[in-house]
């Protein structure tokens, strides 16, 4: 039993080990956004900047999304879901879509002027057509 616990501890990746960057469309209004603005966008509180519709996109559920939600939005996954259920039924908003791969997120952000997303930092080098804004 002690061996299994030791193995688990050796191979467990600490939650803080996964770093991410926030990416935006370089032609959109978010190139100078701070983390408070990003938080408000992901909560559906800020939906337009300079008449441009903002389009946040999430990673599918997993470690990356959990860490982003905790660090930037200040919520856990369940709390975030509940927040959006209230937004959908109370204000008629649409939940931000989720994409499974970094390539899908980058492609969406590249195509959409008001788009914003987050990707693993280790996968962010050499990207074209997106701008990395201040990491959290």
N, CA, C and O atoms as CSV, one atom per row, in Angstrom:
chain,resi,resn,atom,element,x,y,z
A,1,UNK,N,N,0.823,-1.192,0.000
A,1,UNK,CA,C,0.000,0.000,0.000
A,1,UNK,C,C,0.869,1.258,0.000
A,1,UNK,O,O,0.599,2.205,-0.739
A,2,UNK,N,N,1.908,1.264,0.828
A,2,UNK,CA,C,2.804,2.424,0.878
A,2,UNK,C,C,3.453,2.653,-0.486
A,2,UNK,O,O,3.671,3.789,-0.905
A,3,UNK,N,N,3.753,1.557,-1.161
A,3,UNK,CA,C,4.352,1.657,-2.491
A,3,UNK,C,C,3.422,2.379,-3.466
A,3,UNK,O,O,3.869,3.219,-4.248
A,4,UNK,N,N,2.130,2.052,-3.420
A,4,UNK,CA,C,1.152,2.697,-4.300
A,4,UNK,C,C,1.018,4.181,-4.002
A,4,UNK,O,O,0.914,4.995,-4.920
A,5,UNK,N,N,1.022,4.533,-2.730
A,5,UNK,CA,C,0.940,5.945,-2.345
A,5,UNK,C,C,2.175,6.681,-2.837
A,5,UNK,O,O,2.068,7.793,-3.354
A,6,UNK,N,N,3.342,6.076,-2.685
A,6,UNK,CA,C,4.583,6.682,-3.156
A,6,UNK,C,C,4.565,6.856,-4.669
A,6,UNK,O,O,4.961,7.905,-5.178
A,7,UNK,N,N,4.110,5.842,-5.387
A,7,UNK,CA,C,3.990,5.954,-6.841
A,7,UNK,C,C,3.045,7.090,-7.243
A,7,UNK,O,O,3.340,7.865,-8.153
A,8,UNK,N,N,1.923,7.174,-6.560
A,8,UNK,CA,C,0.964,8.239,-6.849
A,8,UNK,C,C,1.601,9.610,-6.630
A,8,UNK,O,O,1.446,10.506,-7.459
A,9,UNK,N,N,2.310,9.774,-5.529
A,9,UNK,CA,C,2.945,11.058,-5.235
A,9,UNK,C,C,4.045,11.399,-6.229
A,9,UNK,O,O,4.225,12.565,-6.580
A,10,UNK,N,N,4.775,10.398,-6.681
A,10,UNK,CA,C,5.848,10.640,-7.648
A,10,UNK,C,C,5.331,11.082,-9.005
A,10,UNK,O,O,5.930,11.938,-9.657
A,11,UNK,N,N,4.222,10.500,-9.427
A,11,UNK,CA,C,3.720,10.781,-10.770
A,11,UNK,C,C,2.582,11.788,-10.806
A,11,UNK,O,O,2.110,12.159,-11.881
A,12,UNK,N,N,2.145,12.228,-9.647
A,12,UNK,CA,C,1.087,13.232,-9.618
A,12,UNK,C,C,1.667,14.573,-10.046
A,12,UNK,O,O,2.691,15.012,-9.522
A,13,UNK,N,N,1.014,15.211,-10.990
A,13,UNK,CA,C,1.442,16.521,-11.464
A,13,UNK,C,C,0.763,17.568,-10.585
A,13,UNK,O,O,-0.466,17.605,-10.512
A,14,UNK,N,N,1.542,18.417,-9.917
A,14,UNK,CA,C,0.912,19.421,-9.072
A,14,UNK,C,C,0.038,20.358,-9.904
A,14,UNK,O,O,0.360,20.650,-11.056
A,15,UNK,N,N,-1.066,20.828,-9.322
A,15,UNK,CA,C,-2.011,21.666,-10.063
A,15,UNK,C,C,-1.361,22.935,-10.591
A,15,UNK,O,O,-1.758,23.433,-11.644
A,16,UNK,N,N,-0.371,23.467,-9.885
A,16,UNK,CA,C,0.249,24.708,-10.315
A,16,UNK,C,C,1.283,24.506,-11.417
A,16,UNK,O,O,1.811,25.482,-11.950
A,17,UNK,N,N,1.579,23.261,-11.765
A,17,UNK,CA,C,2.628,22.994,-12.749
A,17,UNK,C,C,2.202,23.353,-14.166
A,17,UNK,O,O,3.055,23.638,-15.007
A,18,UNK,N,N,0.924,23.345,-14.443
A,18,UNK,CA,C,0.463,23.638,-15.788
A,18,UNK,C,C,0.306,25.142,-15.943
A,18,UNK,O,O,-0.551,25.753,-15.304
A,19,UNK,N,N,1.130,25.731,-16.788
A,19,UNK,CA,C,1.019,27.150,-17.076
A,19,UNK,C,C,0.271,27.325,-18.378
A,19,UNK,O,O,0.285,26.441,-19.235
A,20,UNK,N,N,-0.377,28.452,-18.524
A,20,UNK,CA,C,-1.128,28.739,-19.742
A,20,UNK,C,C,-0.906,30.185,-20.124
A,20,UNK,O,O,-0.434,30.997,-19.328
A,21,UNK,N,N,-1.258,30.486,-21.359
A,21,UNK,CA,C,-1.251,31.860,-21.829
A,21,UNK,C,C,-2.638,32.169,-22.375
A,21,UNK,O,O,-3.370,31.273,-22.797
A,22,UNK,N,N,-2.978,33.421,-22.359
A,22,UNK,CA,C,-4.247,33.872,-22.908
A,22,UNK,C,C,-3.953,34.488,-24.264
A,22,UNK,O,O,-3.071,35.337,-24.398
A,23,UNK,N,N,-4.707,34.048,-25.273
A,23,UNK,CA,C,-4.480,34.534,-26.628
A,23,UNK,C,C,-5.713,35.284,-27.127
A,23,UNK,O,O,-6.847,34.969,-26.766
A,24,UNK,N,N,-5.455,36.287,-27.967
A,24,UNK,CA,C,-6.532,37.087,-28.552
A,24,UNK,C,C,-6.234,37.305,-30.026
A,24,UNK,O,O,-5.110,37.103,-30.485
A,25,UNK,N,N,-7.250,37.718,-30.752
A,25,UNK,CA,C,-7.072,38.073,-32.152
A,25,UNK,C,C,-6.298,39.391,-32.199
A,25,UNK,O,O,-6.681,40.347,-31.525
A,26,UNK,N,N,-5.222,39.459,-32.978
A,26,UNK,CA,C,-4.382,40.662,-33.000
A,26,UNK,C,C,-5.082,41.892,-33.583
A,26,UNK,O,O,-4.621,43.013,-33.371
A,27,UNK,N,N,-6.169,41.708,-34.303
A,27,UNK,CA,C,-6.901,42.832,-34.890
A,27,UNK,C,C,-8.086,43.262,-34.036
A,27,UNK,O,O,-8.794,44.206,-34.387
A,28,UNK,N,N,-8.304,42.587,-32.934
A,28,UNK,CA,C,-9.458,42.865,-32.086
A,28,UNK,C,C,-9.136,43.838,-30.971
A,28,UNK,O,O,-8.014,44.335,-30.864
A,29,UNK,N,N,-10.130,44.104,-30.145
A,29,UNK,CA,C,-9.988,45.106,-29.087
A,29,UNK,C,C,-9.350,44.604,-27.787
A,29,UNK,O,O,-9.273,45.350,-26.811
A,30,UNK,N,N,-8.896,43.357,-27.765
A,30,UNK,CA,C,-8.427,42.769,-26.506
A,30,UNK,C,C,-6.916,42.711,-26.348
A,30,UNK,O,O,-6.429,42.136,-25.374
A,31,UNK,N,N,-6.166,43.284,-27.268
A,31,UNK,CA,C,-4.703,43.142,-27.215
A,31,UNK,C,C,-4.081,43.770,-25.974
A,31,UNK,O,O,-2.944,43.450,-25.628
A,32,UNK,N,N,-4.795,44.644,-25.310
A,32,UNK,CA,C,-4.269,45.274,-24.092
A,32,UNK,C,C,-5.148,44.969,-22.872
A,32,UNK,O,O,-5.106,45.690,-21.875
A,33,UNK,N,N,-5.933,43.913,-22.959
A,33,UNK,CA,C,-6.844,43.567,-21.853
A,33,UNK,C,C,-6.066,43.087,-20.636
A,33,UNK,O,O,-5.068,42.377,-20.760
A,34,UNK,N,N,-6.539,43.483,-19.462
A,34,UNK,CA,C,-5.941,42.976,-18.226
A,34,UNK,C,C,-6.786,41.814,-17.704
A,34,UNK,O,O,-7.826,41.490,-18.278
A,35,UNK,N,N,-6.342,41.196,-16.627
A,35,UNK,CA,C,-7.015,39.992,-16.130
A,35,UNK,C,C,-8.421,40.283,-15.606
A,35,UNK,O,O,-9.270,39.391,-15.625
A,36,UNK,N,N,-8.688,41.485,-15.144
A,36,UNK,CA,C,-10.044,41.824,-14.701
A,36,UNK,C,C,-11.010,41.838,-15.888
A,36,UNK,O,O,-12.143,41.368,-15.780
A,37,UNK,N,N,-10.559,42.374,-17.005
A,37,UNK,CA,C,-11.377,42.389,-18.218
A,37,UNK,C,C,-11.596,40.952,-18.703
A,37,UNK,O,O,-12.712,40.583,-19.068
A,38,UNK,N,N,-10.541,40.150,-18.705
A,38,UNK,CA,C,-10.652,38.748,-19.130
A,38,UNK,C,C,-11.668,38.020,-18.251
A,38,UNK,O,O,-12.510,37.275,-18.752
A,39,UNK,N,N,-11.585,38.236,-16.956
A,39,UNK,CA,C,-12.532,37.604,-16.028
A,39,UNK,C,C,-13.963,37.999,-16.384
A,39,UNK,O,O,-14.843,37.144,-16.476
A,40,UNK,N,N,-14.190,39.286,-16.581
A,40,UNK,CA,C,-15.537,39.758,-16.901
A,40,UNK,C,C,-16.046,39.198,-18.227
A,40,UNK,O,O,-17.243,38.952,-18.377
A,41,UNK,N,N,-15.156,38.997,-19.178
A,41,UNK,CA,C,-15.550,38.409,-20.463
A,41,UNK,C,C,-15.998,36.966,-20.258
A,41,UNK,O,O,-17.038,36.555,-20.774
A,42,UNK,N,N,-15.211,36.194,-19.501
A,42,UNK,CA,C,-15.550,34.784,-19.275
A,42,UNK,C,C,-16.771,34.596,-18.377
A,42,UNK,O,O,-17.360,33.515,-18.347
A,43,UNK,N,N,-17.150,35.642,-17.649
A,43,UNK,CA,C,-18.365,35.569,-16.831
A,43,UNK,C,C,-19.578,36.131,-17.569
A,43,UNK,O,O,-20.691,36.109,-17.043
A,44,UNK,N,N,-19.367,36.635,-18.784
A,44,UNK,CA,C,-20.476,37.184,-19.554
A,44,UNK,C,C,-20.887,38.575,-19.115
A,44,UNK,O,O,-21.950,39.059,-19.504
A,45,UNK,N,N,-20.060,39.225,-18.311
A,45,UNK,CA,C,-20.366,40.570,-17.831
A,45,UNK,C,C,-19.974,41.624,-18.867
A,45,UNK,O,O,-20.657,42.637,-19.012
A,46,UNK,N,N,-18.888,41.389,-19.579
A,46,UNK,CA,C,-18.456,42.275,-20.662
A,46,UNK,C,C,-18.639,41.497,-21.953
A,46,UNK,O,O,-18.005,40.461,-22.155
A,47,UNK,N,N,-19.506,41.995,-22.826
A,47,UNK,CA,C,-19.830,41.266,-24.050
A,47,UNK,C,C,-19.409,41.991,-25.323
A,47,UNK,O,O,-19.308,41.382,-26.388
A,48,UNK,N,N,-19.165,43.292,-25.209
A,48,UNK,CA,C,-18.747,44.090,-26.362
A,48,UNK,C,C,-17.662,45.074,-25.937
A,48,UNK,O,O,-17.682,45.583,-24.816
A,49,UNK,N,N,-16.735,45.335,-26.819
A,49,UNK,CA,C,-15.776,46.429,-26.670
A,49,UNK,C,C,-15.707,47.111,-28.033
A,49,UNK,O,O,-15.484,46.468,-29.058
A,50,UNK,N,N,-15.903,48.420,-28.018
A,50,UNK,CA,C,-15.912,49.215,-29.263
A,50,UNK,C,C,-16.819,48.590,-30.324
A,50,UNK,O,O,-16.427,48.471,-31.485
A,51,UNK,N,N,-18.003,48.199,-29.935
A,51,UNK,CA,C,-19.008,47.607,-30.832
A,51,UNK,C,C,-18.584,46.275,-31.452
A,51,UNK,O,O,-19.206,45.811,-32.409
A,52,UNK,N,N,-17.547,45.668,-30.922
A,52,UNK,CA,C,-17.115,44.354,-31.395
A,52,UNK,C,C,-17.567,43.313,-30.373
A,52,UNK,O,O,-17.262,43.422,-29.185
A,53,UNK,N,N,-18.287,42.315,-30.843
A,53,UNK,CA,C,-18.763,41.250,-29.961
A,53,UNK,C,C,-17.585,40.382,-29.522
A,53,UNK,O,O,-16.798,39.924,-30.350
A,54,UNK,N,N,-17.475,40.163,-28.228
A,54,UNK,CA,C,-16.404,39.348,-27.673
A,54,UNK,C,C,-16.819,37.886,-27.688
A,54,UNK,O,O,-17.972,37.546,-27.420
A,55,UNK,N,N,-15.858,37.029,-28.007
A,55,UNK,CA,C,-16.150,35.606,-28.170
A,55,UNK,C,C,-15.149,34.760,-27.386
A,55,UNK,O,O,-14.151,34.294,-27.934
A,56,UNK,N,N,-15.429,34.569,-26.101
A,56,UNK,CA,C,-14.538,33.716,-25.313
A,56,UNK,C,C,-14.719,32.257,-25.697
A,56,UNK,O,O,-15.817,31.822,-26.044
A,57,UNK,N,N,-13.641,31.518,-25.629
A,57,UNK,CA,C,-13.691,30.087,-25.905
A,57,UNK,C,C,-12.923,29.368,-24.800
A,57,UNK,O,O,-11.870,29.824,-24.355
A,58,UNK,N,N,-13.465,28.248,-24.373
A,58,UNK,CA,C,-12.850,27.443,-23.320
A,58,UNK,C,C,-12.178,26.208,-23.895
A,58,UNK,O,O,-12.479,25.765,-25.003
A,59,UNK,N,N,-11.264,25.672,-23.112
A,59,UNK,CA,C,-10.725,24.345,-23.364
A,59,UNK,C,C,-11.776,23.360,-22.843
A,59,UNK,O,O,-12.576,23.714,-21.976
A,60,UNK,N,N,-11.781,22.146,-23.356
A,60,UNK,CA,C,-12.698,21.153,-22.800
A,60,UNK,C,C,-12.303,20.880,-21.357
A,60,UNK,O,O,-11.220,21.264,-20.915
A,61,UNK,N,N,-13.180,20.221,-20.636
A,61,UNK,CA,C,-12.936,19.998,-19.221
A,61,UNK,C,C,-11.675,19.192,-18.994
A,61,UNK,O,O,-11.384,18.227,-19.701
A,62,UNK,N,N,-10.942,19.620,-17.986
A,62,UNK,CA,C,-9.691,18.974,-17.633
A,62,UNK,C,C,-8.836,19.939,-16.833
A,62,UNK,O,O,-9.301,20.991,-16.394
A,63,UNK,N,N,-7.601,19.569,-16.654
A,63,UNK,CA,C,-6.692,20.343,-15.812
A,63,UNK,C,C,-6.518,21.783,-16.293
A,63,UNK,O,O,-6.527,22.707,-15.480
A,64,UNK,N,N,-6.361,21.984,-17.591
A,64,UNK,CA,C,-6.154,23.335,-18.120
A,64,UNK,C,C,-7.335,24.251,-17.790
A,64,UNK,O,O,-7.142,25.372,-17.321
A,65,UNK,N,N,-8.531,23.778,-18.032
A,65,UNK,CA,C,-9.727,24.582,-17.754
A,65,UNK,C,C,-9.869,24.837,-16.261
A,65,UNK,O,O,-10.193,25.951,-15.851
A,66,UNK,N,N,-9.631,23.819,-15.449
A,66,UNK,CA,C,-9.729,23.979,-13.995
A,66,UNK,C,C,-8.777,25.067,-13.497
A,66,UNK,O,O,-9.163,25.917,-12.695
A,67,UNK,N,N,-7.548,25.035,-13.971
A,67,UNK,CA,C,-6.550,26.012,-13.522
A,67,UNK,C,C,-6.904,27.405,-14.016
A,67,UNK,O,O,-6.794,28.373,-13.264
A,68,UNK,N,N,-7.326,27.520,-15.269
A,68,UNK,CA,C,-7.727,28.826,-15.800
A,68,UNK,C,C,-8.875,29.403,-14.979
A,68,UNK,O,O,-8.826,30.562,-14.565
A,69,UNK,N,N,-9.907,28.595,-14.745
A,69,UNK,CA,C,-11.060,29.082,-13.996
A,69,UNK,C,C,-10.668,29.528,-12.593
A,69,UNK,O,O,-11.146,30.558,-12.118
A,70,UNK,N,N,-9.813,28.774,-11.929
A,70,UNK,CA,C,-9.381,29.140,-10.576
A,70,UNK,C,C,-8.561,30.426,-10.589
A,70,UNK,O,O,-8.840,31.343,-9.817
A,71,UNK,N,N,-7.551,30.505,-11.458
A,71,UNK,CA,C,-6.628,31.643,-11.457
A,71,UNK,C,C,-7.226,32.923,-12.006
A,71,UNK,O,O,-6.981,34.001,-11.463
A,72,UNK,N,N,-7.995,32.826,-13.058
A,72,UNK,CA,C,-8.483,34.029,-13.729
A,72,UNK,C,C,-9.915,34.374,-13.347
A,72,UNK,O,O,-10.215,35.525,-13.030
A,73,UNK,N,N,-10.791,33.393,-13.376
A,73,UNK,CA,C,-12.201,33.647,-13.123
A,73,UNK,C,C,-12.511,33.618,-11.625
A,73,UNK,O,O,-13.457,34.259,-11.168
A,74,UNK,N,N,-11.715,32.877,-10.873
A,74,UNK,CA,C,-11.917,32.802,-9.431
A,74,UNK,C,C,-13.015,31.846,-9.028
A,74,UNK,O,O,-13.644,32.015,-7.983
A,75,UNK,N,N,-13.248,30.833,-9.861
A,75,UNK,CA,C,-14.299,29.851,-9.584
A,75,UNK,C,C,-13.807,28.451,-9.914
A,75,UNK,O,O,-12.868,28.266,-10.689
A,76,UNK,N,N,-14.461,27.476,-9.309
A,76,UNK,CA,C,-14.272,26.096,-9.704
A,76,UNK,C,C,-15.213,25.786,-10.853
A,76,UNK,O,O,-16.070,26.601,-11.194
A,77,UNK,N,N,-15.061,24.618,-11.448
A,77,UNK,CA,C,-15.864,24.238,-12.608
A,77,UNK,C,C,-17.364,24.214,-12.292
A,77,UNK,O,O,-18.163,24.730,-13.073
A,78,UNK,N,N,-17.747,23.630,-11.175
A,78,UNK,CA,C,-19.175,23.551,-10.836
A,78,UNK,C,C,-19.779,24.935,-10.636
A,78,UNK,O,O,-20.890,25.213,-11.089
A,79,UNK,N,N,-19.046,25.783,-9.964
A,79,UNK,CA,C,-19.520,27.148,-9.729
A,79,UNK,C,C,-19.648,27.917,-11.047
A,79,UNK,O,O,-20.600,28.672,-11.245
A,80,UNK,N,N,-18.681,27.717,-11.941
A,80,UNK,CA,C,-18.712,28.362,-13.259
A,80,UNK,C,C,-19.920,27.876,-14.073
A,80,UNK,O,O,-20.611,28.676,-14.704
A,81,UNK,N,N,-20.165,26.577,-14.053
A,81,UNK,CA,C,-21.333,26.030,-14.758
A,81,UNK,C,C,-22.630,26.628,-14.222
A,81,UNK,O,O,-23.494,27.042,-14.995
A,82,UNK,N,N,-22.761,26.670,-12.912
A,82,UNK,CA,C,-23.960,27.229,-12.291
A,82,UNK,C,C,-24.127,28.700,-12.675
A,82,UNK,O,O,-25.235,29.149,-12.968
A,83,UNK,N,N,-23.027,29.442,-12.672
A,83,UNK,CA,C,-23.072,30.848,-13.088
A,83,UNK,C,C,-23.651,30.963,-14.495
A,83,UNK,O,O,-24.495,31.819,-14.759
A,84,UNK,N,N,-23.187,30.086,-15.404
A,84,UNK,CA,C,-23.651,30.168,-16.783
A,84,UNK,C,C,-25.079,29.662,-16.962
A,84,UNK,O,O,-25.792,30.145,-17.842
A,85,UNK,N,N,-25.504,28.718,-16.162
A,85,UNK,CA,C,-26.904,28.288,-16.217
A,85,UNK,C,C,-27.798,29.482,-15.885
A,85,UNK,O,O,-28.815,29.704,-16.542
A,86,UNK,N,N,-27.419,30.241,-14.874
A,86,UNK,CA,C,-28.187,31.428,-14.504
A,86,UNK,C,C,-28.168,32.457,-15.629
A,86,UNK,O,O,-29.189,33.089,-15.898
A,87,UNK,N,N,-27.027,32.635,-16.289
A,87,UNK,CA,C,-26.913,33.589,-17.396
A,87,UNK,C,C,-27.781,33.167,-18.581
A,87,UNK,O,O,-28.438,33.996,-19.211
A,88,UNK,N,N,-27.773,31.888,-18.870
A,88,UNK,CA,C,-28.551,31.375,-19.998
A,88,UNK,C,C,-30.041,31.595,-19.758
A,88,UNK,O,O,-30.744,32.118,-20.623
A,89,UNK,N,N,-30.520,31.194,-18.577
A,89,UNK,CA,C,-31.949,31.289,-18.305
A,89,UNK,C,C,-32.389,32.686,-17.885
A,89,UNK,O,O,-33.528,33.079,-18.136
A,90,UNK,N,N,-31.497,33.437,-17.248
A,90,UNK,CA,C,-31.867,34.768,-16.776
A,90,UNK,C,C,-31.682,35.874,-17.795
A,90,UNK,O,O,-32.455,36.831,-17.830
A,91,UNK,N,N,-30.645,35.742,-18.633
A,91,UNK,CA,C,-30.324,36.813,-19.570
A,91,UNK,C,C,-30.342,36.368,-21.029
A,91,UNK,O,O,-30.161,37.185,-21.932
A,92,UNK,N,N,-30.558,35.089,-21.257
A,92,UNK,CA,C,-30.602,34.591,-22.630
A,92,UNK,C,C,-29.248,34.513,-23.310
A,92,UNK,O,O,-29.177,34.474,-24.539
A,93,UNK,N,N,-28.170,34.491,-22.536
A,93,UNK,CA,C,-26.832,34.406,-23.115
A,93,UNK,C,C,-26.506,32.972,-23.519
A,93,UNK,O,O,-27.206,32.033,-23.140
A,94,UNK,N,N,-25.453,32.821,-24.281
A,94,UNK,CA,C,-24.988,31.508,-24.723
A,94,UNK,C,C,-23.675,31.190,-24.024
A,94,UNK,O,O,-22.786,32.038,-23.942
A,95,UNK,N,N,-23.558,29.980,-23.526
A,95,UNK,CA,C,-22.330,29.537,-22.853
A,95,UNK,C,C,-21.178,29.567,-23.856
A,95,UNK,O,O,-21.342,29.143,-25.000
A,96,UNK,N,N,-19.994,30.074,-23.429
A,96,UNK,CA,C,-18.842,30.049,-24.343
A,96,UNK,C,C,-18.557,28.613,-24.796
A,96,UNK,O,O,-18.602,27.688,-23.986
A,97,UNK,N,N,-18.266,28.429,-26.073
A,97,UNK,CA,C,-17.982,27.082,-26.573
A,97,UNK,C,C,-16.660,26.549,-26.031
A,97,UNK,O,O,-15.810,27.312,-25.570
A,98,UNK,N,N,-16.502,25.245,-26.092
A,98,UNK,CA,C,-15.265,24.586,-25.674
A,98,UNK,C,C,-14.682,23.834,-26.861
A,98,UNK,O,O,-15.416,23.248,-27.656
A,99,UNK,N,N,-13.372,23.853,-26.975
A,99,UNK,CA,C,-12.668,23.123,-28.022
A,99,UNK,C,C,-11.671,22.166,-27.385
A,99,UNK,O,O,-11.087,22.458,-26.341
A,100,UNK,N,N,-11.488,21.021,-28.028
A,100,UNK,CA,C,-10.669,19.953,-27.457
A,100,UNK,C,C,-9.177,20.133,-27.681
A,100,UNK,O,O,-8.374,19.640,-26.889
A,101,UNK,N,N,-8.785,20.834,-28.751
A,101,UNK,CA,C,-7.351,20.918,-29.045
A,101,UNK,C,C,-6.872,22.357,-29.082
A,101,UNK,O,O,-7.642,23.290,-29.315
A,102,UNK,N,N,-5.586,22.507,-28.846
A,102,UNK,CA,C,-4.959,23.823,-28.943
A,102,UNK,C,C,-5.128,24.387,-30.343
A,102,UNK,O,O,-5.384,25.580,-30.504
A,103,UNK,N,N,-4.988,23.543,-31.357
A,103,UNK,CA,C,-5.138,23.984,-32.734
A,103,UNK,C,C,-6.518,24.545,-33.016
A,103,UNK,O,O,-6.655,25.533,-33.737
A,104,UNK,N,N,-7.543,23.919,-32.450
A,104,UNK,CA,C,-8.911,24.411,-32.627
A,104,UNK,C,C,-9.096,25.775,-31.958
A,104,UNK,O,O,-9.727,26.668,-32.523
A,105,UNK,N,N,-8.549,25.927,-30.768
A,105,UNK,CA,C,-8.665,27.201,-30.046
A,105,UNK,C,C,-7.924,28.298,-30.804
A,105,UNK,O,O,-8.458,29.387,-31.011
A,106,UNK,N,N,-6.694,28.007,-31.216
A,106,UNK,CA,C,-5.905,28.994,-31.955
A,106,UNK,C,C,-6.604,29.369,-33.259
A,106,UNK,O,O,-6.666,30.547,-33.608
A,107,UNK,N,N,-7.126,28.392,-33.973
A,107,UNK,CA,C,-7.830,28.656,-35.229
A,107,UNK,C,C,-9.039,29.549,-35.031
A,107,UNK,O,O,-9.272,30.462,-35.823
A,108,UNK,N,N,-9.811,29.298,-33.983
A,108,UNK,CA,C,-10.980,30.120,-33.693
A,108,UNK,C,C,-10.564,31.553,-33.387
A,108,UNK,O,O,-11.135,32.501,-33.927
A,109,UNK,N,N,-9.575,31.708,-32.524
A,109,UNK,CA,C,-9.118,33.048,-32.137
A,109,UNK,C,C,-8.544,33.783,-33.348
A,109,UNK,O,O,-8.750,34.987,-33.501
A,110,UNK,N,N,-7.840,33.074,-34.188
A,110,UNK,CA,C,-7.263,33.668,-35.398
A,110,UNK,C,C,-8.351,34.194,-36.339
A,110,UNK,O,O,-8.169,35.240,-36.961
A,111,UNK,N,N,-9.471,33.489,-36.452
A,111,UNK,CA,C,-10.542,33.841,-37.389
A,111,UNK,C,C,-11.489,34.929,-36.888
A,111,UNK,O,O,-12.028,35.694,-37.688
A,112,UNK,N,N,-11.694,35.007,-35.588
A,112,UNK,CA,C,-12.735,35.871,-35.018
A,112,UNK,C,C,-12.128,37.098,-34.344
A,112,UNK,O,O,-11.322,36.974,-33.421
A,113,UNK,N,N,-12.517,38.274,-34.808
A,113,UNK,CA,C,-11.923,39.529,-34.325
A,113,UNK,C,C,-12.037,39.724,-32.808
A,113,UNK,O,O,-11.095,40.219,-32.190
A,114,UNK,N,N,-13.140,39.356,-32.209
A,114,UNK,CA,C,-13.332,39.551,-30.777
A,114,UNK,C,C,-13.046,38.322,-29.947
A,114,UNK,O,O,-13.501,38.226,-28.807
A,115,UNK,N,N,-12.302,37.381,-30.497
A,115,UNK,CA,C,-12.073,36.100,-29.813
A,115,UNK,C,C,-10.973,36.180,-28.767
A,115,UNK,O,O,-10.026,36.959,-28.876
A,116,UNK,N,N,-11.138,35.339,-27.745
A,116,UNK,CA,C,-10.154,35.193,-26.684
A,116,UNK,C,C,-10.184,33.740,-26.222
A,116,UNK,O,O,-11.251,33.136,-26.118
A,117,UNK,N,N,-9.012,33.186,-25.948
A,117,UNK,CA,C,-8.916,31.813,-25.488
A,117,UNK,C,C,-7.670,31.628,-24.633
A,117,UNK,O,O,-6.904,32.569,-24.429
A,118,UNK,N,N,-7.476,30.436,-24.144
A,118,UNK,CA,C,-6.286,30.114,-23.355
A,118,UNK,C,C,-5.780,28.749,-23.799
A,118,UNK,O,O,-6.552,27.849,-24.129
A,119,UNK,N,N,-4.461,28.630,-23.794
A,119,UNK,CA,C,-3.816,27.397,-24.247
A,119,UNK,C,C,-2.629,27.103,-23.337
A,119,UNK,O,O,-2.156,28.002,-22.641
A,120,UNK,N,N,-2.137,25.863,-23.325
A,120,UNK,CA,C,-0.949,25.555,-22.527
A,120,UNK,C,C,0.240,26.392,-23.001
A,120,UNK,O,O,0.474,26.537,-24.201
A,121,UNK,N,N,0.972,26.929,-22.056
A,121,UNK,CA,C,2.123,27.776,-22.385
A,121,UNK,C,C,3.128,27.044,-23.259
A,121,UNK,O,O,3.703,27.633,-24.174
A,122,UNK,N,N,3.340,25.769,-22.984
A,122,UNK,CA,C,4.345,25.012,-23.741
A,122,UNK,C,C,3.965,24.818,-25.208
A,122,UNK,O,O,4.804,24.443,-26.026
A,123,UNK,N,N,2.698,25.075,-25.536
A,123,UNK,CA,C,2.252,24.949,-26.927
A,123,UNK,C,C,2.083,26.306,-27.618
A,123,UNK,O,O,1.514,26.383,-28.707
A,124,UNK,N,N,2.576,27.372,-26.985
A,124,UNK,CA,C,2.313,28.712,-27.508
A,124,UNK,C,C,3.428,29.304,-28.361
A,124,UNK,O,O,3.228,30.345,-28.988
A,125,UNK,N,N,4.573,28.679,-28.401
A,125,UNK,CA,C,5.669,29.271,-29.165
A,125,UNK,C,C,5.466,29.063,-30.668
A,125,UNK,O,O,4.985,28.019,-31.109
A,126,UNK,N,N,5.837,30.064,-31.426
A,126,UNK,CA,C,5.786,29.970,-32.871
A,126,UNK,C,C,4.405,30.119,-33.478
A,126,UNK,O,O,4.221,29.815,-34.656
A,127,UNK,N,N,3.441,30.573,-32.716
A,127,UNK,CA,C,2.094,30.748,-33.248
A,127,UNK,C,C,2.018,32.020,-34.088
A,127,UNK,O,O,2.611,33.044,-33.751
A,128,UNK,N,N,1.289,31.930,-35.168
A,128,UNK,CA,C,1.061,33.101,-35.995
A,128,UNK,C,C,-0.424,33.412,-36.025
A,128,UNK,O,O,-1.259,32.511,-35.950
A,129,UNK,N,N,-0.747,34.690,-36.136
A,129,UNK,CA,C,-2.136,35.099,-36.259
A,129,UNK,C,C,-2.883,35.291,-34.973
A,129,UNK,O,O,-4.085,35.556,-34.994
A,130,UNK,N,N,-2.196,35.164,-33.829
A,130,UNK,CA,C,-2.793,35.448,-32.521
A,130,UNK,C,C,-1.790,36.246,-31.682
A,130,UNK,O,O,-0.587,36.214,-31.940
A,131,UNK,N,N,-2.290,36.941,-30.704
A,131,UNK,CA,C,-1.436,37.709,-29.797
A,131,UNK,C,C,-1.595,37.159,-28.392
A,131,UNK,O,O,-2.713,36.926,-27.932
A,132,UNK,N,N,-0.478,36.952,-27.712
A,132,UNK,CA,C,-0.492,36.525,-26.317
A,132,UNK,C,C,-0.576,37.776,-25.455
A,132,UNK,O,O,0.243,38.685,-25.586
A,133,UNK,N,N,-1.574,37.818,-24.569
A,133,UNK,CA,C,-1.660,38.937,-23.635
A,133,UNK,C,C,-1.112,38.477,-22.290
A,133,UNK,O,O,-0.867,37.289,-22.087
A,134,UNK,N,N,-0.927,39.399,-21.397
A,134,UNK,CA,C,-0.286,39.131,-20.110
A,134,UNK,C,C,-0.744,37.833,-19.486
A,134,UNK,O,O,-1.939,37.642,-19.258
A,135,UNK,N,N,0.187,36.935,-19.205
A,135,UNK,CA,C,-0.200,35.708,-18.507
A,135,UNK,C,C,-0.616,36.043,-17.079
A,135,UNK,O,O,-0.169,37.043,-16.517
A,136,UNK,N,N,-1.467,35.210,-16.497
A,136,UNK,CA,C,-1.933,35.489,-15.123
A,136,UNK,C,C,-0.827,35.363,-14.101
A,136,UNK,O,O,-1.061,35.566,-12.909
